[in-house]
Amino acid sequence: MQNAQQLLQETFKLQGFRPGQQAVIEALLAGRSALAVFPTGGGKSLCYQLPALMLDGLTLVVSPLI
């Protein structure tokens, strides 16, 4: 399995994570639940897209618009 940093660079063409993203992604990959509250444009989408590519099975995202 690729590591998250490698997949970030190869798939999303990004050199690094924004503040807070790596901690959320690591929690999800470890099988833990996570709540991410970032400002608009803060990179929330990557926090579910990248783990979804790395994990087997279905990814369910609940993302309310407030």
VMD Tcl script that draws the C-alpha trace (Angstrom):
set ca {
  {0.00 0.00 0.00}
  {1.27 3.46 -0.84}
  {1.83 5.87 1.99}
  {-0.31 8.99 2.26}
  {2.47 11.44 1.34}
  {3.33 9.51 -1.82}
  {-0.32 9.29 -2.88}
  {-0.77 13.00 -2.17}
  {2.06 13.84 -4.54}
  {1.25 11.33 -7.28}
  {-2.54 11.64 -7.39}
  {-3.25 15.19 -6.24}
  {0.06 16.78 -7.38}
  {0.53 18.43 -3.97}
  {3.88 18.60 -2.19}
  {2.56 18.58 1.36}
  {-0.43 18.61 3.66}
  {-2.10 21.76 4.93}
  {-2.25 22.28 8.71}
  {-4.44 19.64 10.36}
  {-4.91 17.41 7.32}
  {-2.25 14.85 8.13}
  {-3.56 14.24 11.66}
  {-7.10 13.64 10.36}
  {-5.91 11.34 7.57}
  {-3.71 9.33 9.96}
  {-6.65 8.88 12.36}
  {-8.90 7.60 9.57}
  {-6.25 5.24 8.22}
  {-5.80 3.87 11.76}
  {-9.52 3.03 11.84}
  {-10.53 5.83 14.20}
  {-13.33 8.32 13.67}
  {-12.41 11.93 13.08}
  {-14.08 15.32 13.05}
  {-12.40 17.98 10.92}
  {-13.48 21.60 11.18}
  {-11.51 23.71 8.72}
  {-12.37 27.05 7.13}
  {-13.67 27.23 3.57}
  {-10.80 26.27 1.31}
  {-8.93 24.64 4.20}
  {-8.67 21.21 2.59}
  {-11.47 19.17 4.13}
  {-12.15 17.24 0.93}
  {-8.67 15.76 0.86}
  {-9.24 14.38 4.36}
  {-11.79 11.92 3.01}
  {-10.66 11.57 -0.60}
  {-7.13 10.38 0.16}
  {-8.12 7.76 2.79}
  {-10.93 6.58 0.48}
  {-8.29 5.78 -2.14}
  {-6.11 3.96 0.39}
  {-8.74 1.89 2.23}
  {-10.68 -1.13 0.99}
  {-14.42 -0.95 0.71}
  {-16.95 1.85 0.67}
  {-16.33 5.32 2.10}
  {-19.32 7.14 3.56}
  {-18.93 10.89 4.12}
  {-21.42 12.91 6.15}
  {-20.75 16.55 5.42}
  {-23.44 18.98 6.55}
  {-23.51 22.48 5.13}
  {-24.11 24.94 7.93}
}
mol new
graphics top color blue
foreach p $ca { graphics top sphere $p radius 0.5 }
foreach p [lrange $ca 0 end-1] q [lrange $ca 1 end] { graphics top cylinder $p $q radius 0.2 }
display resetview
